[in-house]
Amino acid sequence: MNLRDLIRTIPDYPKPGIMFRDITTLLGHPDGFKHTIQMLADRYAEYNFDYVAGIEARGFILGAPIAANLGKGFIPVRKAGKLPGKTVTQSYELEYGTDQIEIHVDAFPKGSKILLVDDLIATGGTAAAAAQLIEGSGGKIVECCFVIDLPDLGGANKLEAMGMRVFSLVGFEGD
């Protein structure tokens, strides 16, 4: 099954010149979605880790079934202000300003090994912030996993420069 064929491209969204890679068509394809989760679960079946952390929002859709399939816990990495109780936050730069993500202070025991999951890696800002948040809270990222990589935007290189391992299923270069 060619996952690339199941990912819709929307030109000029959210602004002119952007080729938006939309995984909702992949998620809506029963065999494609199942195949994606199974491919990732198979990849990580022999990895030594304790939790899957998914970045809001599509990282939840992908990360939770991977965690359930492998018998691991799931950690939601949320936008600031969305989690009840005590949280720890990490700021990161946007094109025009800053934003924050958060996890619960007790999301995992110190020393836990964590797989970080999201749908797409572009510039890497959110994923880098999530990795910093998790590692700053005492966790160790075993790998950063994405369905889509946009290598021209340098996000995977940014994570690798931080010492992270990066994996993606599909790359969209220059198109």
C-alpha positions in Angstrom: 0.0 0.0 0.0 1.4 3.4 -1.0 0.6 5.8 1.9 1.7 8.8 -0.2 -1.3 8.2 -2.5 -3.6 8.4 0.5 -2.3 11.8 1.7 -4.2 14.7 0.1 -2.3 17.8 -1.0 -4.1 21.1 -0.7 -2.4 23.9 -2.6 -2.2 27.4 -1.2 -3.4 26.5 2.3 -3.2 28.0 4.8 -1.7 30.8 2.6 -0.5 31.2 -0.9 2.6 29.1 -1.8 2.0 26.4 0.8 1.3 22.8 -0.2 -0.6 21.5 2.8 -0.2 17.7 3.4 -3.5 16.6 4.8 -3.6 13.2 6.5 -7.3 13.2 7.1 -7.7 11.3 3.8 -5.3 8.7 5.2 -7.1 8.5 8.5 -10.5 8.2 6.7 -9.2 5.2 4.6 -9.8 2.2 6.9 -7.1 0.0 5.4 -4.7 2.9 5.1 -5.1 4.0 8.7 -4.8 0.4 10.0 -1.8 -0.2 7.8 -0.1 3.0 9.1 -0.6 2.1 12.8 0.5 -1.5 12.1 3.7 -0.4 10.3 4.6 1.9 13.2 3.7 -0.7 15.9 5.8 -3.3 14.0 8.7 -0.9 13.9 8.6 -0.2 17.6 7.7 -3.7 18.9 11.3 -4.5 19.7 12.2 -1.0 21.0 12.8 -0.6 24.7 10.5 2.2 25.9 7.8 2.9 28.4 5.4 5.5 26.9 4.3 7.0 23.7 3.9 10.8 23.8 1.6 12.3 21.1 1.6 16.0 20.2 -1.8 17.7 20.0 -3.8 17.0 18.0 -3.0 14.5 15.3 -0.2 13.0 17.4 -3.1 11.8 19.7 -4.8 10.0 16.8 -1.6 8.2 15.8 0.1 7.8 19.2 -2.7 6.3 21.2 -3.3 3.3 19.0 0.4 2.6 18.8 0.6 2.7 22.6 -2.4 0.5 23.0 -1.1 -2.0 20.4 2.3 -2.3 22.2 0.9 -2.2 25.7 2.5 1.1 26.6 1.1 4.2 28.4 0.1 7.3 26.4 1.2 10.9 27.3 -0.8 13.7 25.7 1.4 16.8 24.9 -1.1 19.6 24.9 -1.3 23.2 24.1 -1.0 25.3 27.2 -4.0 25.7 29.4 -5.7 22.5 28.2 -4.7 20.0 30.9 -6.2 20.1 34.4 -4.0 19.9 37.5 -0.3 20.7 37.8 1.6 20.9 34.5 5.0 21.8 33.2 5.3 23.9 30.1 7.8 24.6 27.3 7.7 27.7 25.1 8.7 27.7 21.5 8.9 30.2 18.6 6.3 30.6 15.9 6.6 32.6 12.8 5.0 35.6 14.5 5.4 35.1 18.3 5.6 32.2 20.7 3.4 29.4 21.9 3.6 26.8 24.7 2.9 23.1 25.2 2.5 21.2 28.4 2.3 17.8 30.1 1.3 16.8 33.6 4.1 17.0 36.2 3.4 13.4 37.0 3.0 12.2 33.3 5.8 9.6 33.7 8.4 8.5 36.3 11.9 10.1 35.9 14.1 7.9 33.7 11.2 6.7 31.5 12.0 6.0 27.9 9.5 7.7 25.5 8.6 7.5 21.8 7.5 10.9 20.5 4.8 10.8 17.8 3.2 13.4 15.5 1.7 13.4 12.1 4.2 15.7 10.3 7.6 17.2 10.8 8.1 20.6 9.0 10.3 23.2 10.7 10.5 21.1 13.9 9.6 23.8 16.4 6.8 21.9 18.1 8.5 18.6 18.1 11.7 20.2 19.5 9.8 21.9 22.2 8.0 18.5 23.1 11.4 16.7 23.2 12.8 19.5 25.5 9.7 19.3 27.7 10.0 15.6 28.1 13.7 15.4 28.6 13.6 18.5 30.9 11.0 16.5 33.0 13.3 13.5 33.4 12.3 11.4 30.4 14.5 10.1 27.5 13.3 10.3 24.0 14.1 7.0 22.2 12.9 8.3 18.8 10.8 11.0 17.2 8.3 9.4 14.8 6.2 11.1 12.1 4.0 9.9 9.2 5.2 12.7 7.0 8.5 14.5 6.7 8.9 17.8 4.8 12.7 17.7 4.5 13.1 21.0 2.7 11.9 22.7 5.9 14.7 21.2 8.0 12.7 19.9 11.0 14.3 16.4 11.1 17.7 18.0 10.8 16.9 20.3 13.7 15.9 17.3 15.9 19.0 15.3 14.9 21.1 18.3 15.8 19.6 18.0 19.3 20.7 14.4 19.4 17.3 12.9 18.6 16.7 9.9 16.3 14.1 10.7 13.7 11.9 8.4 11.6 9.1 9.1 9.1 7.1 6.9 6.8 6.7 9.3 3.8 8.8 12.3 2.6 7.5 15.1 0.4 10.6 16.9 -1.1 10.1 20.0 -3.1 6.6 19.3 -4.2 
